[in-house]
Amino acid sequence: MPEIKLTIGGRDFEVACQEGEENFLTDAANLLNSESQKLVSQLGRLSESRMLLMAGLMLADRMINAEKSFAERELLIKQRETELDKALSAAKATSESKPAFANEISDLLSKTATRLEKVAKLTSNH
């Protein structure tokens, strides 16, 4: 089991991890270190436990806000998809009487749906 050295808030920690998890652990420690550095610059030297607690709480707050933002965007995308489905249904219903116009609308809605799906994929990656 590999051991790696992590520096968080100016303090060194030796941590054991599973093989292949070194990069993940280093990235996580870098996030924690970034928050710890902000705390140290604002509040001065803190005890190790207080520094780690405060940095963890700050990261948790950021994560909660990101999850809320993601949920709001996901809801908006679902609403737009519903609107598109209704519009496509309406376009298909009228396509018998006005086939050329309905085809143009259908194509436009299809392109819009494709764009929304791309936005949804980008949003789900963040």
N, C-alpha and C positions, 0 to 999 in steps of 0.2 A: 504494500500500500504506500503510494508516494506521499511525501510530506512536502508542503510548500510554505514559503515564508510570505506572509501578507503584512502590509503596513497600513494601519488604519488610525487616523488621527495622530500620527507621529509615533505610534507604538507598534512594535513588531509582534506578530503572532505566528507560531508554528502550527500548521493545521494539516492533519492527515485527510486524504480523500481517496476515492476510488480511482482506479486507472482510467484516464480519459476525461476526468472531471476537472482537471487543473485549470483549463481556460475558463470554464463556467465559474468556478470558485474565484478566480482572479478577477473576472469581470464584476462579479457581485461585490467583492471586497473593494474594488475601485469605486463603485457607486457609494458604498458605505463610507469609504474614505473621503469622497468628495463632500458628502453631507457633514462628516465629522470636522473637516477643515473649515467649513462655513461656521460651525458651532464654535470651534476654538477661536476663530478670528473675531467672532461677535462677543463671546462670553469669557474668553481666556481659558486657561487650563482647567479641565474638568476631570473628575475621577473617571477611571476607565469604564466602570459600569454606567455612570450617568451619561458619558459621551456616547456609548454604544446604544443606550436606551433612547436618547434624544434623536440620534441619527436614524435609528430604526423607525421611530415614530414619524420622522419627517419623510422617510421613504414610503412608509405605509400611507401617509396622507397623499403623496403624489400618485401612488398606485390607485387609491380609491377615486381620486379625481379623474385619472385616466380611464378607469373602468366606467365611471358615470358618463364621460364623454363618448366612449365607445358605444355604450348602450343607447345613448341619445341618437348617435349617428346610425346605428343599426335600426332603430325604430323609424327614423326618417327614410331610410332606404326601403324598408318594408312598406311604408305608406306610399312611397313613389311607385313601388312595384305594383301595389294594389291599384293605384290610379292608372298605371300603364295597362294592366290587365283589363280594367273597365274600358279604357279607350280602345284597346285592341278588339274587345268584344263588340263594342259599338261600331267600329270600323268594319268588322267582318259582317255585321248585320246589315249595314248599308251598302256593302260592296256589290250586291246584286243589282241595285239600281244605279249606282255610280261606280263601276269597277275601276276606272282609271284613277279617279280621285281617292277612292278607298285604298287602292294599292300604294299610292304615294304616302298616304297617312300611315298605313301599315308599315311601310319601309322606314319611315321617319321614327315611328314608335319602336320598331325593332332595333334601330341604331341607338336610340336613347336607352333602351333596355340594356343593350350591350355595354354602353358607357357606364350605366349605373352598376352593372355587375363588376366592371373593372374597379369602380370606386369602392364597392363592397369588399373586394379582394384586398385592395390597398388598405382599407380601414381595418380589416381583420388581421392584417400583419402588424399593426401598431397597437 
